[in-house]
Amino acid sequence: MPKLTEFAPPGTEPTRTLTLSYQSRTKSRLLAKLDNGEDVGLFLERGRVLRGGDVLTGQEGLGVLIIAAEEMVSVARTDDRLLLARACYHLGNRHVALQIEPGELRYLTDHVLDDMVRGLGLVVYHESAPFEPESGAYDHGH
């Protein structure tokens, strides 16, 4: 079984793909199946979250492109910047991973959080989409 142990150098052309949920992309140790069905092991530096578009490699020289899987997300959109900031504050205060876009926020679907966001005055929609939350103020990429 190939082992993926590091991020590939820029310009590395991947030869395989690996689609992972957000939760799986937060793990540094993981047994998974590549999209072609081949088994693979992830043995990465702890504390890093994989992003869609990352390319991993290992001693076998394999280049594997990470794809962010589609999953159920709650989406709230508004042109009211203060309302959006208020919702982000309250969700962040609960340590909820958030994907923040202009006029929009996304989080993994949770009916309790949906009710809270609606209570703040936002309309919440559900959709299946890749989830790429903010990495945090102290993460400056790889």
N, C-alpha and C positions, 0 to 999 in steps of 0.2 A: 504494500500500500504506500503510495507516495505521501511524503510529509511536506506540508507548506510551513516554512519557518520564518519567512521574512517578506517584506515588501520588495517587489522587483524594482530594479533601477528604471528611471524614466526612459521611455522609448521601447521597453520590452514588449514584444508582440505576444499576446496570450494565445495559447493553443487550445485551451479548455475554458469552460465557464462554470461558475458555482453560484446558484441562486439561494440566498439566505434571507430569513426574516430579520427584523431589527434585533430581536432578542438573541438570535444566533450570532449576529454580527458583533455582539458585545462580549462574546466568549473568546478567551485566548486558547482554550483547549477544547477541541471539538472533533468528533468523528462525523463525517458527512459523506454525501454522495454527490459527485460532480453531476452536471446536467446530462452527461452521457451515461450515467449509471455507475461509473467507476468510483470505488471507495477512495477517500482521501482523509488525512488527518491534519488538523490545524494545530500548530504548536508555536504560538506567537507571543511576543512581549506582552505582558499583562498591562491592562489599563487603556488599551487602544480599541477604538470602535472602527470596524471596517465600514467603508462607504462604497456605494455603488460606483464602479469605475476603478477601484483599487485593483492592482495586479499583484498577486502573491507568487512566490517561487520557493524552491527548496533545493536540496542537494541534487535531486534528479534533473534539475534544469527545466522543470515544467513551469510554464507561465499560465496562471489561472486568473481570469477576470471575474471579479466579484460583481454580482447583480443583486440589487436590492429587490427582494420579493414584494409583490403586491400583497397588501394586507388591509384589513378593515380599519379605516381611520375616520375620526370625526373631524369635520371641517367647519370652521366658522369664518364667514367673510363679512367685512364691513368697511365702509369708507370713513368711519368715525375713528380717528387715530387714538383718541383718549379711551374709547370703549375697548379697542383692540389691546391697548397697553394694560388696561385694567384686567382684562381676561388673562393676558399673559402673566401678569403679576400674581393673580390668584392661583393659576395653575402651577406656576413656578414655585410658589410658596408651598405647594403640596409635592414638590419634587417630581412633577410630571415632565417627561421628555416632550419637547415641543419643536415642531417644525414651523418656523415663522417666515412668512412671505409677505410682500407688500399687500396690505389689506386682508390678510388671511392667516389663520393659524390652524395647525393640524396636530392631533395626538391620537394614540391608539384608542380605539373606541372603548368607552366605559360609560355606562348609563348614568352613574352617579355624577361623573364629571360633566356629562352632557347636560344634566339638569342644572348644575351649578352655572354653567356657561349661559344656558337659556335664561336663568334667573338674573344674570347680569344684563340681559337685553339682546343677546346675539341669537341668530337662527343657526341651528346646528344641522348639518347634512352628514350623511354617511356615504363613503365611497371606498372602492378598492383601489389602492394606489401604493407605490413604493413610499416608505416612511424614512425620511432622512432628517432627524431632529438636529437642533443646534448641538454642537460638540462641547460647549462650555467655554467660559471665559479664559480658562488656563490651558486649553488645548490649542496649540498653534500648528496643527497639521503634522504630517510625517515627513 
